[in-house]
Amino acid sequence: MSKRILVTGAAGFIGGHCCRALLGEGYEVVGIDNFDPFYDRAIKEQGLSELLTHDGFVFHEGDIRDTDAVSSALEGSQAVLHLAARAGVRPSIEQPALYSSVNIEGTVVLLEACQRLGIRQFVFGSSSSVYGDSTPAPFSEDVTALEPISPYAATKRAGELMCHTYWHLYRLRIAALRFFTVYGPRQRPDLAIHRFTRLLHEGKPIRQFGDGSMERDHTHVDDIVKGVLGAVKWVDSDEPAFEIFNLGESRTVRLDRLIQLIGDACGIEPKIDLLPPQPGDVQRTFADISKARRVLGYDPTVTIEDGIPAFAKWYEETHGP
């Protein structure tokens, strides 16, 4: 019999890509998503419609904070890939209570359901934002992430700590994956690369917060998916464990260079509006991926120089030139 896995946030950017990959690997996939209005439901439904054509995919519309909805979706599953979350640093500053409710309470509801139903394999989607601004680069999982600087980052760190607690109390096997600035086809429209590309095509200026020296470890979604699959296979064991893994490219790109790369890929010279730095944004993210390489077989291959033109091509094919 094929293995059944519940994927939360299945209609989202990373969740949709992971569902497709898991189906390709022969898993039965149960998806759950509440179509949070953070961005247009129609975008999520478009990607979900392709998944629904697959015989191995079942979908539940529901909220991860709803115990009954979670229990129903978990029926018959042997593992959980938890990707549902309220995302975004800046919006979390405006709505910290909502972020805390979804990202912390929702994670606890899932973990509690797993221990109650005897599901011991759990993969948690965390974030590089937990490292804050005080962690020496490149960021290593061995450094205790004690100083997040946004509510979003704090909720992700709290989710990791809850996972650690449930491993300790109930002997689950849990992988917490710290994603580093994921981009690629179907990326959320609010994220930088998608937003900058759209503004260029609309002839509008790009708002650059700070002097352009901010650096990010941009990671293509195809590489992230490979890391997630490695983690799903790693938790497939009877031995209890809790481990944190960085999933990044282990390269940094300055903001001003990223904007120019997008402009070059689109054949449009960017117009820039310079604005002050935003509170909650870290200056730099940079992943040490040696642990993920060693344990998960993670090996990112898509460089930013290849990934940006590919994204620009996808954007034009999807939205028009």
Order of alpha helices (4+ residues) and beta strands (2+ residues): beta-alpha-beta-alpha-beta-alpha-beta-alpha-alpha-alpha-beta-alpha-beta-beta-alpha-beta-beta-beta-alpha-beta-beta-alpha-beta-alpha-alpha
